[in-house]
Amino acid sequence: MARAKVNRLYRTFVKGLITEASPLTYPADASIDEDNCEIFRKGNRSRRLGMDFEDSYALSVYASPGTDSTRTYRWESVNNDSEVNFLVHRIGTSIYFYDLSLSPLSSGLKSFSVNLSSFAAPNQTNLNLGEVSMVGGKGYLFVVGEKLEPFLVEYVPGTDTITTQRIYVQMRDFQGVNDGLANDEEPATLTGLHKYNLMNQGWMDPRNAGGGATVNYFDQFGGVETYAGPTTGVITSYFTEWSKYPANNKQWWVAKDATTGLFTPDILGTFFNGTTRAPRGHFVLDAFYKDRTAASGIADIPVEAIEDRPPTVAFAAGRVWYACNSTVYFSQVLDDKAKAGFCYQEADPTSEDISDLIDSDGGVIPIPEMAKAVKILPFGSGLVVFGTNGIWYIGGTQAGLTATDISVSKVNPIGTDSPDSIVEAEGQIFWWSRVGIMGMSQKSGQFGPVEGVFDRTNTSEETVQSFYVHDIPEASKPYAKGVYDPATNRVQWVFKSGTTPSSYMYDRVLNLDLTLGAFYPWTVETAGPYISDIFITASLNALVDQESIRSSFIKYLCAVPASGSYKYTFGYFKSSEFADWYTYDGVGTAYMSFVETGYEILEDAMRKKQTPYVFCYFRRTEENYVASGDDYTVDKPSSCYFQVKWDWANSSNSNKWSSKIQVYRHRRTPQFSEDDLTFDTGFPIVISKNKVRGNGRAIQFRFESDEIGHDFDLLGWAVPVEGNTES
């Protein structure tokens, strides 16, 4: 029977993990399974470096049981000094600060800290488990949490200390109270509720005396400013004239006598006011504890209190932005820290003189259809608000976000329960949702990005959807955390697999190379220490391994066992021992690095094929001999085992898996002397020819290594494929 032969060279194996293909449609250059390998854009694959602590690391003086919520944030330009930058570490009920200019970073722990219990919201317990969000702006650090009253942190460089101040998020009372009256109804008796509405509509002329009430105003940081003045004079004058009280559709100052300037009720009777409610908002209330009695002096008005507090904060357009449930609050332009909670227009909207809204004012943006806001992210010239049931965009004009020109539009029906998974990367946003890893970017028009209009995709749908659904536990997804690394143009998420003591004990990493569009996972062993958070530093972790450059801005918060609890330090993927946590015990924990190709059928699923041998190509990693006792060993050895699988077999029971063989082999061992310990074979590429047994209609190749101290840098492989010309 006639046979055909074709040579296949695999050298651009860079598409990463693909789980969304059938056994007959698997794309070229993609893996069906892999772990703990690096993908390089030149087409080569190597083992990832081992996770380990930074050089000369120190453990924190503080400790945690390991179950507390944790978060890191890079606070830049502290006190408006571009040379002062802190890493902020929240763990449980405390916040600690590290000086980012010091190396190692763990040596930069500052002497001051914040006790979150001082800012506990009413009726809240278990503060150590509540989520906290932080953002820097105007030199301050703004802190919010679902169980906390918002507050700010100010650094005092002269004494190397900090001060903290609670932020009272305040808003004008545009709602008023339900007094049971139609807008144009004029009652014969004055209830406290109706009196409040009238006062909130500006019925408070101090020049028309007539019995006053004490009025309290709360300043930004909780102090009470009080004045006693005639607050019912105009209301009494109206009743004296008409034997009834004014309706909610009237403003008294439109009926001032032109000569005396005094309120003249007869003139008001000449106006037709219709049924439109008069402007409201004289009183300023706490957004989360609306005590109208305290604001107006009118007794027995029920307090409107909510236990929820903003779980997310942002700084954009010179303002602080807060989101709580279905409402977004934004402060006045922050020319003074006292305005951090002034989420209202400065001018009284009921005033007869100046009532205009101006660009620098604060305000409130209700988004009624949003179930719960979980993240605010400045993006483009606006902000993206992530809710559990969708995504909204708050935009303005080309002049930026101003109080006088704000629009809100829903841009995506798919929200998120994983706020820390949201990552902005080079004009794109990625996040984990209930249906997959989503992505969106602003649409481009003739003159550039179109404000408030977005393309959206399910990034994982045609790549790693099955991995996302089945390999990442649903209970872990809300705690996933991601960052974007500009050095590698890569998004990296950490998450927890299986059942571990805490939601913040991360043992897996999912990489997305934006240049290649490739996903690939890593597994970090947790035999003692574990990853507790991920963040971006201002300086590179420069690791150059010959041709494979592994520089990155990413670092990790590491939790280390210490006397029944955990202490903290920092680390990254750095160990050329190719073992995780080598410094922890001097041995490290081995991990398996492997990559397994998809199904190669050569466009023919009918005919059986054979590959009598395979050529494997590696970059040589050894550079020198090093003394080891009385002997010499090589400094950067490699090891890689190879296996073939036939006919879509998924178990060795099929007898379609070949034996594993070592394929990183030198042609000869180079000679050396003690005067010249260079490891020089004369060939930078290691080539091995290896016999392959078996046959089948489909073939897969697997490369792997779990040897501590051994790397591999796989450049590619080549096989001659033989098969019958007839099925």
Order of alpha helices (4+ residues) and beta strands (2+ residues): beta-beta-beta-beta-beta-beta-beta-beta-beta-beta-beta-beta-beta-beta-alpha-beta-beta-alpha-alpha-beta-beta-alpha-beta-beta-beta-beta-beta-beta-beta-beta-beta-beta-beta-beta-beta-beta-beta-beta-beta-beta-beta-beta-beta-beta-alpha-beta-beta-beta-beta-beta-beta-beta-beta-beta-beta-beta
